[in-house]
């Protein structure tokens, strides 16, 4: 009986790891996997088109700060006359504000606001406060009767209707913080979409050159598209639970494209190599997932861990930007581990379809990168010292880096909010667009007004405004002598808060920006420590070797610092500003250090994982550190170079955007990837791997006992 039992199934499942078994399963149930993904994409895709109109437009605040308390008190007790209120600037060169035509325009604006429940009390221009000295400009204030996000949406919807009240002789501009974020988000959204559209053909061209096959090049793009659609729909659904910043989708789009291609590139390259040794597509998928799949999982976890550190910052917009990218990474990772193996198992050798002539000569072990690794192995010190000198020289400028929240200059010159802002400054003074609001008790009103007026940098204090609900609170407004983004504003705010009576709270839009900047500065060290610690622990668990895990973490920190050094030279000092088409603000936008640090470190660790996982695989097979060093780079070098080229192309397309924030983001991330791939992953890290030798892979016995057993070799 036993002689009739023959084995017809795949090799024994017990020799496979979890990811290998997952790969076999996906390849064996292709129709089911693709069907599930199609259903999911149709469901999420139905919500995706509304992503940019559904998501929140505000959230740039430090929760729990004094300025947020003032805004909440203004909304509760003063008819919504808070930092979120909408100001409408009405101006005419030919007629005064008292002219019937001007009054008719103001009445029309009042009617628009009165018909919308999101607006509270509407205050007409008042002599001595919101009517200019020459009488030709007035500011109407429409109180905020909704959340900051809803107020930005209100301006999105009513902005054109308000500006349409303009005539040949009368100009109408909605302005204020809500209008600023409305125009700011629109400009950045348009720039991001334009950059994304430009990056796709460039990315496809790089993929074709890297793979030499149209089919293989198209797979990463299809995978990324699935991740983008799923992310967009997922964010819309998540926004129904908690407000998600519209910036979350901007960053998610960029990261989904870059990381999706990275992960697919790594798996497809390994799959093509596996087919050379085993023509069975399911076996090739299993081998791919058991080796490259582990690196992709580790990379994805590293990105998620790095971004999760940003969640400790008490700023809704910053937190939800991190959430958006994390959601995109989760969908891209899920597609990479399920959909891609299913498709690869289905098409098998057809992955090489549409091959270019040179593609048939391609090997997974690149002769060019093998020769480069051998050169580094023979002469590690000159290359290592050279890379360190360059990186340290680029890190040095970081020590002079200044950060601040963006000024009005980041909004296009033709945006209504900027035109209204500049008109207010011309007619009322530099500080008029950024009045500071002071809420205090009625008993302290007189002292508060007197002391506020004595503070250097305060031009005027408005008369006290009694609370509309009869509570024992009053509001005063302090008009600064400087522009809201002037560095002196920080001193003015600090002096007001220290010199006014204890009951007085100081807020307003400039104060909210300064409080947010302070929160970002305060939390930056914690974010950095958390990211470095968790990144090291992940590498330690994966590589089972403390020295190489520490080296991998520290070199990622070095490349991150160098990227910020270049950011300081470009965006603060203005080097190359003319070529890039922007006017430097004299500082880096405030969210940059916290948010870009997490993003850059995540990308840097991405390449660290690709290189070191390949090196560890060869060390496990041979026990020879020289083979691990040379073959690790020979097998991963082409993939790292191609992935970096894609990321640089994606990020640098954002450098062509007109608004400064996406330009800043694109250049900083693009430079970071370029530095990391060229100087760190392809020079410094291989050199350190060579110099550390066998010690790189050593771990004490007690550590090996407590760590999970993870192997990057197959079989």
KOLDREN-41409 format. One record per residue (C-alpha): residue number from 1; x, y, z. Coordinates in steps of 0.02 Angstrom, whole numbers, plus 50000, padded with zeros to 5 digits. Example, Ala and Ser with C-alpha at 12.3 -4.5 7.8 and 13.67 -1.06 7.14 Angstrom:
1 50615 49775 50390 $
2 50684 49947 50357 $
REM end
This chain:
1 50000 50000 50000 $
2 50137 50119 50046 $
3 50219 50097 49875 $
4 50069 50178 49792 $
5 50088 50339 49891 $
6 50176 50467 49783 $
7 50210 50648 49822 $
8 50129 50764 49695 $
9 50112 50923 49796 $
10 50234 51067 49820 $
11 50389 51041 49928 $
12 50354 51013 50112 $
13 50270 51162 50189 $
14 50371 51145 50349 $
15 50529 51203 50257 $
16 50442 51365 50213 $
17 50430 51517 50323 $
18 50268 51612 50355 $
19 50294 51731 50209 $
20 50341 51589 50092 $
21 50180 51499 50137 $
22 50084 51662 50113 $
23 50162 51683 49941 $
24 50118 51505 49890 $
25 49940 51531 49950 $
26 49920 51694 49854 $
27 49994 51616 49696 $
28 49880 51464 49714 $
29 49722 51568 49733 $
30 49753 51704 49604 $
31 49572 51730 49552 $
32 49512 51743 49731 $
33 49649 51867 49782 $
34 49626 51977 49629 $
35 49437 51968 49650 $
36 49446 52024 49832 $
37 49560 52167 49785 $
38 49446 52222 49644 $
39 49296 52224 49762 $
40 49397 52323 49891 $
41 49459 52446 49761 $
42 49285 52474 49689 $
43 49216 52503 49865 $
44 49355 52619 49919 $
45 49370 52696 49746 $
46 49191 52756 49757 $
47 49242 52869 49900 $
48 49413 52916 49829 $
49 49359 53056 49708 $
50 49295 53162 49853 $
51 49456 53148 49953 $
52 49515 53327 49926 $
53 49346 53405 49960 $
54 49304 53295 50109 $
55 49462 53308 50212 $
56 49494 53441 50343 $
57 49576 53605 50293 $
58 49637 53669 50462 $
59 49711 53587 50617 $
60 49870 53691 50625 $
61 49865 53721 50811 $
62 49940 53660 50974 $
63 49800 53575 51069 $
64 49788 53637 51248 $
65 49887 53796 51214 $
66 49837 53968 51279 $
67 49796 54029 51103 $
68 49675 53885 51074 $
69 49591 53926 51241 $
70 49567 54106 51182 $
71 49491 54049 51018 $
72 49369 53935 51109 $
73 49319 54074 51230 $
74 49293 54194 51084 $
75 49180 54069 50997 $
76 49079 54037 51156 $
77 49061 54213 51224 $
78 49099 54341 51087 $
79 48992 54293 50939 $
80 49129 54189 50858 $
81 49249 54337 50842 $
82 49397 54218 50852 $
83 49550 54184 50748 $
84 49439 54073 50638 $
85 49321 54219 50597 $
86 49317 54274 50415 $
87 49367 54453 50376 $
88 49304 54531 50216 $
89 49405 54680 50155 $
90 49305 54803 50050 $
91 49404 54942 49964 $
92 49377 55076 49834 $
93 49497 55207 49768 $
94 49355 55318 49710 $
95 49220 55315 49844 $
96 49221 55305 50036 $
97 49147 55164 50140 $
98 48994 55272 50173 $
99 48949 55281 49988 $
100 48787 55189 49943 $
101 48878 55074 49822 $
102 48998 55020 49960 $
103 48856 54998 50083 $
104 48763 54893 49955 $
105 48916 54781 49936 $
106 48929 54761 50125 $
107 48744 54720 50135 $
108 48764 54586 50001 $
109 48909 54509 50096 $
110 48808 54512 50257 $
111 48667 54421 50169 $
112 48787 54284 50112 $
113 48850 54258 50288 $
114 48678 54266 50370 $
115 48615 54125 50258 $
116 48751 54006 50319 $
117 48737 53937 50497 $
118 48924 53912 50505 $
119 48944 54098 50531 $
120 48901 54188 50692 $
121 48883 54373 50724 $
122 48923 54486 50576 $
123 49006 54650 50626 $
124 49006 54793 50499 $
125 49160 54905 50480 $
126 49177 55023 50628 $
127 49255 55196 50633 $
128 49421 55201 50723 $
129 49440 55013 50720 $
130 49400 54930 50555 $
131 49381 55081 50440 $
132 49543 55151 50371 $
133 49597 55330 50411 $
134 49556 55387 50234 $
135 49384 55305 50245 $
136 49406 55204 50084 $
137 49435 55032 50161 $
138 49327 54934 50282 $
139 49341 54763 50362 $
140 49184 54662 50395 $
141 49201 54521 50522 $
142 49094 54363 50509 $
143 49109 54264 50670 $
144 49150 54079 50674 $
145 49002 53972 50728 $
146 49085 53806 50682 $
147 49249 53714 50699 $
148 49406 53779 50615 $
149 49393 53642 50483 $
150 49213 53688 50444 $
151 49261 53872 50432 $
152 49395 53832 50303 $
153 49264 53730 50207 $
154 49145 53878 50218 $
155 49273 53992 50136 $
156 49306 53856 50005 $
157 49121 53860 49960 $
158 49082 54046 49979 $
159 49248 54125 49931 $
160 49205 54146 49747 $
161 49033 54213 49789 $
162 49113 54346 49900 $
163 49247 54397 49776 $
164 49112 54404 49641 $
165 49041 54555 49734 $
166 49187 54655 49666 $
167 49148 54784 49531 $
168 49250 54899 49421 $
169 49269 55020 49567 $
170 49254 54909 49722 $
171 49370 54768 49775 $
172 49312 54627 49890 $
173 49433 54503 49968 $
174 49398 54372 50103 $
175 49547 54360 50220 $
176 49594 54299 50394 $
177 49660 54130 50452 $
178 49516 54026 50381 $
179 49533 54110 50211 $
180 49721 54089 50219 $
181 49710 53901 50244 $
182 49578 53890 50108 $
183 49687 53974 49976 $
184 49844 53890 50044 $
185 49769 53716 50029 $
186 49702 53749 49854 $
187 49870 53809 49790 $
188 49962 53661 49865 $
189 49833 53535 49805 $
190 49848 53597 49626 $
191 50037 53591 49637 $
192 50037 53414 49708 $
193 49921 53347 49572 $
194 50025 53428 49437 $
195 50185 53354 49510 $
196 50106 53181 49524 $
197 50054 53185 49342 $
198 50230 53234 49290 $
199 50310 53098 49395 $
200 50216 52950 49320 $
201 50295 52950 49145 $
202 50468 52984 49219 $
203 50443 52839 49340 $
204 50388 52722 49201 $
205 50542 52766 49099 $
206 50657 52728 49247 $
207 50565 52564 49278 $
208 50587 52509 49097 $
209 50772 52549 49104 $
210 50792 52458 49270 $
211 50696 52301 49221 $
212 50720 52301 49033 $
213 50542 52232 49021 $
214 50378 52323 48994 $
215 50279 52196 49095 $
216 50399 52197 49242 $
217 50405 52388 49237 $
218 50216 52402 49235 $
219 50185 52292 49387 $
220 50252 52417 49516 $
221 50146 52555 49441 $
222 49988 52449 49445 $
223 50025 52401 49626 $
224 50053 52583 49672 $
225 49892 52635 49587 $
226 49797 52508 49691 $
227 49879 52577 49848 $
228 49835 52756 49800 $
229 49652 52718 49767 $
230 49635 52618 49927 $
231 49723 52754 50028 $
232 49613 52893 49959 $
233 49452 52798 49996 $
234 49516 52745 50166 $
235 49555 52925 50215 $
236 49381 52983 50166 $
237 49303 52846 50274 $
238 49423 52884 50418 $
239 49378 53068 50405 $
240 49200 53023 50453 $
241 49269 52963 50621 $
242 49396 53100 50655 $
243 49451 53252 50551 $
244 49597 53209 50437 $
245 49700 53350 50362 $
246 49693 53368 50173 $
247 49883 53371 50181 $
248 49875 53188 50234 $
249 49822 53141 50058 $
250 49956 53249 49980 $
251 50092 53158 50074 $
252 50005 52990 50056 $
253 50003 53008 49867 $
254 50188 53041 49862 $
255 50237 52903 49982 $
256 50121 52775 49904 $
257 50202 52805 49736 $
258 50380 52803 49800 $
259 50369 52658 49923 $
260 50249 52556 49816 $
261 50375 52557 49675 $
262 50518 52521 49795 $
263 50434 52367 49867 $
264 50372 52300 49700 $
265 50542 52331 49623 $
266 50628 52228 49758 $
267 50505 52083 49743 $
268 50493 52079 49554 $
269 50683 52083 49535 $
270 50699 51937 49656 $
271 50557 51841 49572 $
272 50643 51853 49403 $
273 50802 51783 49480 $
274 50705 51642 49566 $
275 50629 51590 49399 $
276 50805 51560 49333 $
277 50832 51422 49462 $
278 50654 51357 49473 $
279 50533 51383 49327 $
280 50383 51341 49437 $
281 50300 51512 49470 $
282 50230 51458 49640 $
283 50400 51400 49700 $
284 50479 51560 49634 $
285 50349 51664 49726 $
286 50382 51567 49887 $
287 50570 51595 49871 $
288 50542 51779 49834 $
289 50429 51805 49984 $
290 50543 51706 50099 $
291 50690 51820 50059 $
292 50644 51989 49983 $
293 50471 51981 50062 $
294 50548 51985 50236 $
295 50648 52140 50190 $
296 50490 52225 50126 $
297 50394 52184 50286 $
298 50537 52250 50392 $
299 50550 52407 50286 $
300 50363 52439 50299 $
301 50367 52415 50487 $
302 50513 52536 50499 $
303 50418 52669 50402 $
304 50264 52644 50510 $
305 50364 52650 50671 $
306 50455 52809 50617 $
307 50293 52898 50573 $
308 50204 52837 50728 $
309 50325 52941 50832 $
310 50249 53098 50755 $
311 50082 53053 50836 $
312 50146 53117 51004 $
313 50148 53297 50937 $
314 49985 53383 50997 $
315 49945 53461 50828 $
316 49798 53385 50730 $
317 49865 53427 50557 $
318 50037 53354 50594 $
319 49964 53197 50673 $
320 49843 53163 50532 $
321 49977 53190 50400 $
322 50070 53048 50483 $
323 49909 52946 50489 $
324 49882 52975 50303 $
325 50054 52911 50257 $
326 50039 52764 50376 $
327 49874 52715 50297 $
328 49952 52725 50124 $
329 50100 52619 50180 $
330 49982 52488 50255 $
331 49883 52474 50092 $
332 50041 52469 49986 $
333 50117 52338 50101 $
334 49957 52234 50095 $
335 49955 52242 49905 $
336 50139 52197 49896 $
337 50115 52044 50006 $
338 49953 51980 49930 $
339 49908 52055 49761 $
340 50083 52058 49688 $
341 50124 51874 49731 $
342 49957 51823 49656 $
343 49993 51916 49494 $
344 50172 51851 49486 $
345 50111 51674 49515 $
346 49986 51697 49375 $
347 50100 51770 49241 $
348 50257 51672 49286 $
349 50390 51689 49150 $
350 50281 51817 49059 $
351 50350 51943 49186 $
352 50490 51963 49059 $
353 50366 52004 48920 $
354 50409 52151 48809 $
355 50594 52136 48852 $
356 50720 52255 48779 $
357 50874 52175 48697 $
358 50991 52202 48845 $
359 50867 52131 48972 $
360 50903 51950 48930 $
361 51084 51977 48984 $
362 51032 52050 49153 $
363 51075 51953 49309 $
364 51011 51980 49485 $
365 51194 51982 49540 $
366 51251 52140 49455 $
367 51431 52126 49389 $
368 51446 52316 49400 $
369 51397 52324 49584 $
370 51500 52168 49621 $
371 51652 52259 49551 $
372 51608 52413 49652 $
373 51591 52310 49811 $
374 51760 52228 49777 $
375 51840 52400 49756 $
376 51766 52456 49922 $
377 51825 52295 50002 $
378 52004 52326 49946 $
379 52009 52512 49985 $
380 51881 52547 50122 $
381 51968 52692 50210 $
382 51983 52819 50068 $
383 51801 52795 50015 $
384 51736 52790 50194 $
385 51832 52945 50250 $
386 51781 53039 50092 $
387 51595 52999 50119 $
388 51604 53050 50304 $
389 51690 53215 50263 $
390 51558 53261 50135 $
391 51414 53213 50250 $
392 51484 53305 50401 $
393 51515 53460 50295 $
394 51332 53456 50246 $
395 51275 53426 50425 $
396 51366 53580 50493 $
397 51240 53709 50424 $
398 51102 53624 50527 $
399 51167 53711 50683 $
400 51112 53879 50610 $
401 50941 53818 50553 $
402 50793 53930 50595 $
403 50612 53873 50588 $
404 50446 53967 50590 $
405 50268 53947 50530 $
406 50245 54001 50348 $
407 50214 54182 50304 $
408 50086 54252 50183 $
409 50221 54238 50049 $
410 50184 54051 50029 $
411 50014 54096 49954 $
412 50013 54145 49768 $
413 50014 54333 49737 $
414 49846 54327 49647 $
415 49759 54233 49789 $
416 49616 54338 49864 $
417 49679 54311 50042 $
418 49850 54383 49998 $
419 49776 54531 49906 $
420 49663 54568 50055 $
421 49808 54544 50176 $
422 49919 54668 50084 $
423 49777 54793 50068 $
424 49747 54788 50256 $
425 49932 54819 50287 $
426 49933 54968 50168 $
427 49780 55047 50248 $
428 49797 54999 50432 $
429 49982 54961 50463 $
430 50099 54811 50455 $
431 50028 54723 50607 $
432 49843 54746 50567 $
433 49819 54574 50483 $
434 49885 54489 50639 $
435 49796 54567 50787 $
436 49819 54479 50953 $
437 49661 54441 51051 $
438 49658 54462 51240 $
439 49518 54387 51346 $
440 49511 54437 51528 $
441 49389 54467 51670 $
442 49288 54627 51672 $
443 49372 54679 51836 $
444 49544 54671 51756 $
445 49494 54755 51592 $
446 49565 54927 51632 $
447 49731 54861 51697 $
448 49745 54741 51551 $
449 49719 54881 51425 $
450 49844 54996 51511 $
451 49978 54863 51531 $
452 49955 54797 51353 $
453 49978 54972 51282 $
454 50142 54989 51377 $
455 50218 54836 51292 $
456 50349 54875 51160 $
457 50284 54829 50988 $
458 50100 54862 51023 $
459 50032 55003 50915 $
460 49853 55009 50977 $
461 49728 54925 51095 $
462 49547 54918 51038 $
463 49404 54964 51157 $
464 49343 54821 51267 $
465 49207 54709 51196 $
466 49084 54639 51322 $
467 49038 54454 51313 $
468 48879 54429 51212 $
469 48810 54302 51336 $
470 48827 54417 51488 $
471 48972 54322 51567 $
472 49106 54413 51664 $
473 49228 54417 51518 $
474 49289 54553 51400 $
475 49396 54548 51243 $
476 49526 54672 51186 $
477 49631 54667 51029 $
478 49813 54720 51021 $
479 49876 54783 50854 $
480 50063 54747 50836 $
481 50183 54864 50748 $
482 50260 54721 50647 $
483 50202 54595 50517 $
484 50129 54436 50594 $
485 50276 54332 50531 $
486 50409 54453 50595 $
487 50524 54371 50725 $
488 50485 54516 50843 $
489 50308 54449 50860 $
490 50373 54311 50974 $
491 50443 54441 51095 $
492 50283 54544 51091 $
493 50178 54392 51132 $
494 50294 54338 51272 $
495 50294 54513 51348 $
496 50104 54524 51343 $
497 50085 54355 51428 $
498 50211 54396 51563 $
499 50153 54573 51602 $
500 49963 54562 51593 $
501 49855 54515 51744 $
502 49842 54330 51786 $
503 49663 54320 51720 $
504 49715 54380 51546 $
505 49741 54253 51407 $
506 49824 54305 51243 $
507 49781 54223 51078 $
508 49743 54264 50897 $
509 49810 54191 50735 $
510 49993 54245 50761 $
511 49989 54173 50938 $
512 49920 54008 50873 $
513 50064 53997 50750 $
514 50192 54036 50884 $
515 50115 53913 51008 $
516 50116 53778 50874 $
517 50297 53815 50832 $
518 50342 53803 51017 $
519 50254 53635 51031 $
520 50345 53569 50877 $
521 50512 53627 50948 $
522 50474 53552 51118 $
523 50424 53382 51049 $
524 50563 53368 50919 $
525 50692 53288 51039 $
526 50563 53159 51096 $
527 50516 53117 50917 $
528 50699 53096 50868 $
529 50738 52984 51018 $
530 50583 52876 50990 $
531 50621 52855 50804 $
532 50804 52811 50833 $
533 50764 52690 50973 $
534 50625 52599 50882 $
535 50724 52596 50719 $
536 50872 52517 50809 $
537 50761 52388 50894 $
538 50680 52337 50730 $
539 50850 52315 50646 $
540 50911 52218 50798 $
541 50763 52099 50791 $
542 50781 52074 50604 $
543 50970 52060 50590 $
544 51002 51979 50761 $
545 51164 52078 50775 $
546 51181 52233 50886 $
547 51333 52312 50800 $
548 51264 52315 50623 $
549 51093 52369 50690 $
550 51177 52516 50778 $
551 51282 52559 50624 $
552 51128 52553 50512 $
553 51034 52672 50628 $
554 51176 52797 50650 $
555 51218 52814 50465 $
556 51033 52847 50431 $
557 51043 52988 50558 $
558 51196 53057 50469 $
559 51111 53064 50299 $
560 50956 53142 50378 $
561 51061 53279 50456 $
562 51148 53313 50290 $
563 50980 53335 50204 $
564 50929 53466 50332 $
565 51096 53553 50308 $
566 51060 53573 50123 $
567 50883 53629 50166 $
568 50957 53769 50273 $
569 51071 53826 50131 $
570 50930 53829 50005 $
571 50774 53884 50097 $
572 50847 53990 50236 $
573 51001 54064 50153 $
574 50927 54068 49978 $
575 51066 53979 49882 $
576 50989 53926 49716 $
577 50825 54015 49753 $
578 50829 54106 49586 $
579 50856 53944 49491 $
580 50716 53857 49587 $
581 50598 54004 49569 $
582 50557 54060 49746 $
583 50592 54198 49871 $
584 50672 54130 50031 $
585 50578 54164 50192 $
586 50738 54162 50295 $
587 50684 54004 50385 $
588 50621 53827 50357 $
589 50435 53799 50378 $
590 50398 53752 50559 $
591 50335 53574 50535 $
592 50490 53528 50434 $
593 50609 53463 50570 $
594 50480 53350 50655 $
595 50390 53286 50502 $
596 50531 53279 50375 $
597 50645 53196 50502 $
598 50522 53053 50519 $
599 50499 53039 50331 $
600 50683 53050 50286 $
601 50734 52926 50421 $
602 50599 52806 50363 $
603 50662 52814 50184 $
604 50843 52796 50239 $
605 50802 52642 50340 $
606 50709 52574 50188 $
607 50873 52562 50092 $
608 50966 52504 50247 $
609 50849 52356 50258 $
610 50869 52314 50073 $
611 51059 52313 50084 $
612 51082 52230 50254 $
613 50949 52096 50227 $
614 51038 52046 50067 $
615 51206 52044 50157 $
616 51135 51941 50300 $
617 51061 51816 50179 $
618 51233 51783 50105 $
619 51315 51779 50276 $
620 51190 51647 50333 $
621 51229 51542 50181 $
622 51419 51554 50188 $
623 51471 51618 50360 $
624 51597 51726 50265 $
625 51590 51915 50299 $
626 51680 51955 50136 $
627 51551 51861 50035 $
628 51412 51946 50134 $
629 51488 52116 50098 $
630 51520 52093 49912 $
631 51370 51985 49865 $
632 51253 52086 49975 $
633 51292 52243 49875 $
634 51302 52148 49710 $
635 51125 52081 49733 $
636 51045 52238 49804 $
637 51143 52379 49722 $
638 51044 52387 49561 $
639 50879 52383 49655 $
640 50935 52520 49776 $
641 50997 52628 49633 $
642 50837 52605 49533 $
643 50725 52633 49685 $
644 50823 52789 49731 $
645 50810 52854 49553 $
646 50621 52832 49559 $
647 50607 52919 49727 $
648 50719 53063 49673 $
649 50617 53084 49513 $
650 50453 53080 49611 $
651 50512 53203 49742 $
652 50602 53323 49625 $
653 50446 53346 49519 $
654 50375 53435 49671 $
655 50520 53557 49661 $
656 50437 53626 49504 $
657 50282 53678 49603 $
658 50250 53864 49625 $
659 50196 53864 49809 $
660 50342 53852 49929 $
661 50286 53707 50043 $
662 50277 53571 49908 $
663 50437 53640 49832 $
664 50521 53632 50003 $
665 50456 53456 50032 $
666 50509 53391 49861 $
667 50685 53462 49867 $
668 50721 53409 50046 $
669 50658 53231 50020 $
670 50738 53216 49848 $
671 50907 53276 49912 $
672 50892 53160 50062 $
673 50863 53007 49951 $
674 51005 53057 49834 $
675 51128 53080 49977 $
676 51072 52923 50064 $
677 51080 52810 49912 $
678 51244 52875 49841 $
679 51349 52916 49994 $
680 51275 52804 50129 $
681 51199 52645 50056 $
682 51323 52625 49912 $
683 51480 52689 50000 $
684 51481 52718 50188 $
685 51374 52573 50249 $
686 51464 52443 50140 $
687 51630 52513 50202 $
688 51577 52499 50384 $
689 51515 52322 50349 $
690 51686 52282 50277 $
691 51782 52359 50423 $
692 51676 52275 50557 $
693 51698 52104 50475 $
694 51630 51956 50570 $
695 51592 52068 50721 $
696 51452 52148 50620 $
697 51351 51988 50632 $
698 51399 51936 50810 $
699 51273 51933 50952 $
700 51291 51869 51131 $
701 51207 51703 51166 $
702 51085 51781 51290 $
703 51025 51903 51157 $
704 50999 51766 51028 $
705 50895 51670 51154 $
706 50772 51814 51181 $
707 50760 51870 50999 $
708 50643 51784 50877 $
709 50732 51673 50752 $
710 50727 51768 50586 $
711 50822 51706 50434 $
712 50836 51794 50265 $
713 50894 51639 50170 $
714 50770 51521 50088 $
715 50760 51333 50110 $
REM end
